[in-house]
Amino acid sequence: MKVVFVSSEVAPFSKSGGLADVAGALPAALVALGVEVTVVTPLYQTIDRTHLVRRMRGLGVPLGGDRVHADIWELTTPAGVRILFLDPPGFFERPFLYGPPGGEYADNGFRFAFLSRAALEVSLALGLSPDIFHCNDWHTGLLPLFLKKHLSWTRIAHAKTVFTIHNLGYQGVFPHDLVDVLDLGSDAFHPGGLEFHGRVSYLKSGLVFSDALTTVSPTYAREIQGSAQGYGMDGAVRSRAHLLHGILNGIDTKLWDPARDPFLPGHFSKDDADLGGKAVCKAALQADHGLRADPHVPLFAVISRLAWQKGWDLFEPVADALIGGEGVQLVVLGTGEARFEAFFNNLALRYPGQVQTHIGFDEGLAHRIEAGADLFLMPSRYEPCGLNQMYSLRYGTLPVVRATGGLEDTVVDEREDPARGDGFKFRSEDPGALLEAAVRGAARIRDPASRFPLVRRAMAKDFSWDRAARDYANLYENTHR
């Protein structure tokens, strides 16, 4: 199979969230299975061009009544993934991917319409002849429509399109006039097409015009067919449910490996008799962040976007009961909404020696927190897949999560299934339910006899990308028939 994988961000070159991690890891896992993958993505100004080779100059990309010219830069990764970077002057030479914090660039509709059309044009120009265009989230939602409407006479017309929904809450909704500006066709602008409450939705275009749909966990595939998590798109999703596949994301098990992680002061694996390396990591985490040195106190971790979606308003009312009442410790790393940044900063001021908050992101610190903590707090209101709970399980840090999306699919509650349990879940969007699950977790950490079986089961799980890549490869084959 030949696949052109199109994404607005690709780790480690550009990243704002989990989409970049998927776009960085899944193509490499597919190549290992024998799939020929070319990734197409923007060349943002933050990307180092040192090792890139200019493949083409001035590729003309039709966009409405205009033609946008772009240079194409190329890199082949050590895993054998060919990446093509699109460099149209003025489009992506900006300090942020989508806009400044809390905002978006006014021309995002035009910028990412270009990404969709350019992925098709560069495929033609370079003779790629893909069997599949794999599109990701709203930024690439126009590609299936462009292929059907404008390139049905070309040699790439035989290609099928797979559209992956990473987060249905982000829908790429733009003014109606883009229908004419981008020549999308009035025949496509209706409730059964890309029209969404009188505007254009790029995500809905991907939903309606693709040949197959996926999302990033089986539970999330079910959830987005209901009104609670459908965000107004549940009808469109239900109408195409027969084409929808829930494929759980993987993680990079080489990058996230507690036995070899270069960021850690101690190393450990599930086969260690006493997990002594994890104890070293906990002691170092406490010492480095001003927490009271105590190997027995339950140490919670938060590594998260500090946003409503992540459930931090559920944690606010019970934080004092958990930290003050239960005497636990907490290390926080993240950035997001001002309200929640202030909340976690205030917690650190009120509980010196128990809480440390870091506003921002630091890759090495994220690894050290995962390794040193006992419990990982992730009370998401919705979570399409989630990666941090999988990192936590791999590092023997037991997740405390709300049972939604990928959290439901990856964490087994120790009370619901004592023989397989490796974490603590709560189901209702209720602060009291969150507190009960967190207190259960703290109690297990204080009791080594009941803690260690959970930790070893957690660390034994396989979340490698090999599994997901096989599922995608099978989907490509079945879609292309």
HELIX and SHEET records of a PDB file:
HELIX    1   1 GLY A   18  ALA A   32  1                                  15    
HELIX    2   2 ASN A  108  ALA A  125  1                                  18    
HELIX    3   3 TRP A  138  THR A  140  5                                   3    
HELIX    4   4 LEU A  143  HIS A  150  1                                   8    
HELIX    5   5 LEU A  178  VAL A  181  1                                   4    
HELIX    6   6 SER A  186  ALA A  188  5                                   3    
HELIX    7   7 TYR A  202  PHE A  209  1                                   8    
HELIX    8   8 PRO A  218  GLU A  223  1                                   6    
HELIX    9   9 SER A  227  GLY A  230  1                                   4    
HELIX   10  10 ASP A  234  SER A  239  1                                   6    
HELIX   11  11 ALA A  241  LEU A  243  5                                   3    
HELIX   12  12 GLY A  276  ASP A  288  1                                  13    
HELIX   13  13 TRP A  308  LYS A  310  5                                   3    
HELIX   14  14 TRP A  312  PHE A  315  1                                   4    
HELIX   15  15 GLU A  316  VAL A  318  5                                   3    
HELIX   16  16 ALA A  319  ASP A  320  1                                   2    
HELIX   17  17 ALA A  321  GLY A  325  3                                   5    
HELIX   18  18 GLU A  326  GLU A  326  1                                   1    
HELIX   19  19 ALA A  338  ARG A  350  1                                  13    
HELIX   20  20 GLU A  363  GLY A  372  1                                  10    
HELIX   21  21 ASN A  388  ARG A  394  1                                   7    
HELIX   22  22 GLY A  405  THR A  410  1                                   6    
HELIX   23  23 PRO A  431  ARG A  446  1                                  16    
HELIX   24  24 PRO A  448  ALA A  460  1                                  13    
HELIX   25  25 TRP A  465  HIS A  480  1                                  16    
SHEET    1   A 9 VAL A  53  LEU A  63  0                                        
SHEET    2   A 9 ASP A  66  THR A  76 -1                                        
SHEET    3   A 9 ARG A  82  ASP A  87 -1                                        
SHEET    4   A 9 GLU A  36  PRO A  42  1                                        
SHEET    5   A 9 LYS A   2  VAL A   6  1                                        
SHEET    6   A 9 ILE A 132  ASN A 136  1                                        
SHEET    7   A 9 LYS A 160  ILE A 165  1                                        
SHEET    8   A 9 ALA A 212  THR A 215  1                                        
SHEET    9   A 9 LEU A 244  GLY A 246  1                                        
SHEET    1   B 3 VAL A 173  PHE A 174  0                                        
SHEET    2   B 3 ARG A 199  SER A 201 -1                                        
SHEET    3   B 3 GLU A 195  PHE A 196 -1                                        
SHEET    1   C 6 VAL A 355  ILE A 359  0                                        
SHEET    2   C 6 GLN A 329  GLY A 336  1                                        
SHEET    3   C 6 LEU A 299  LEU A 306  1                                        
SHEET    4   C 6 LEU A 375  MET A 378  1                                        
SHEET    5   C 6 LEU A 398  ARG A 402  1                                        
SHEET    6   C 6 PHE A 424  PHE A 426  1                                        
END                                                                             
